[in-house]
Amino acid sequence: MDIKAFQSVLERALSAKMRVAKSRDDAVQRRVDAWYDLKIGHKSWPLAIEQKSSPGPAPAQIKAHQRALQSAFPDVIPILAVPRLSRRERKVLRTAGVNFVDLSGNIAIRSEDLVAAIEGADVSWKDTHRKSRRNPFSKKASMVARTLLEHPSRPWGVREISDEGSISVGYTSEVLQTLVKDGYVAEAAEGFRLSDPVSLLKDWSAAYRWEDNEIHSYVAAFGKHELTVGTFHALRSAGARCLLTLLSAVDREFSFVEHDQVHIYVDKFSNAAKNSIRSRLHAEPVARGGNLHIMRPYYGDAVWYGSVGVNEIGSVSDIQLFLDLIHYPVRGAEAAELLLRKRIAPRLGLNRDQVRSLREGVGL
């Protein structure tokens, strides 16, 4: 993600002017991504911006880093820049006293002589780019990235990806050009090949949250295994396709953590499916909590790409599972890290430094 996008958001929200400033001593060690001078009227402030794809699970560490930076440079205002912050994440960061900005225009800055608390002005990520640009993390466009990540070692032609993802050749070409411009993909004579999967997954994890799915929650008096099998039978009897995700999918591969939660994607959730769940499982819908969660996927049919064991009790692909787990609050980060080490890193051929970079970039 281009740091200039955050500059644009700050300038518009604060009615300010910003210019790039020279780096301070020891900046590299302190992980400052950009130094700016912010000017409002006749007053100016030096800013130190640290860019992340997500805030991660430990805001206290971010605050400690910001304090260390201010200790070394007392005049500097440190700011965490994240593409997207949920309401809960913003609340947690404010409670911890962390200065932040996201691309929706949510800003929290508190210093001795500069205070800003602004709720988003709906300045979306795509608004900071040219209109002709395709967002590679949108619903339909994501099929291009999924195809490349599922087959990382082979070159692809435009028409091959178009056929694989059931999307038009022209649209596929536009998405690929965006991926090339952003440095995720390299174009050569033999075709398009994944070149920077680490940055691709970092930025994708910032653009998507598991809560983006349409979620229907229930309470059912069954153990996890019985509930999973019974729900699959109930949904399939109503003509729905099903896939496990989140901790339920992790259970298929790893002995990870005790839990009672079942999350299942369905392609459609008709009244017949709802009635089947209630009658067969005696499940009661709840607004919050529950132990059974039926999700209509934000990404639609793309969620089924690369899935495993579809004709039995199947689960989503490792890539979709990783994206779902990163921001899941109940041991999701730990499960995502395990999946990264055991499955994703070997498949993508990531070395130790790349794994570390991806972990830090998504807050694991």
Protein Blocks (a to p, Z undefined) as FASTA:
>chain_A
ZZklmmmmmmmmnopadddddddehklmnopabdcdddehjbccdddddddfbebjalkl
mmmmmmmmmmmmmmbccddddfbacfklmmmmmmnopacddfkopacdddfklccdddde
hiafklmpcfkbccfkbmklmmmmmmmmmmmmbccdfklmmmmnopafklmmmmmmmmmm
nopaccdfkbccdfblmlmmmmmmmmpcfklpccddddddddfklmmmmmmmmmmmnopa
cddehjllmmmmpcfbdcfbdcdddfbdcfklmmmmmmmnopacdfegcjbdcdddfklm
mlmgopahklmccdddfklmmmmmmmmmghmlmmmmmmmmmmmmmmnopafklmmmmmmm
noZZ
